[in-house]
Amino acid sequence: MSESENVKRTSNQAAGIARFKFPMKTDTLILAKAMRMLADNFESVHGLEYLAMYEAAERLDELHEENKRLKAEIDGLKRD
């Protein structure tokens, strides 16, 4: 890809991102799924990027489950 094509692509990507309102907060499970999809479709010579994205998705799932458990525990304490 030529430098001018790369600049045009980057500009188009920036224009697409600009329509979102920041800071935005994506649901944790959707974010984890997106990370897995990125990892599955990412081509890397070493595979390190894949592993990092996949591990991030796994950790998001674990944190989501722990957060749910803690919220339920707090709700139980409030009722007592």
Helices and strands as residue ranges (DSSP letters): H 3-18, H 28-41, H 48-79
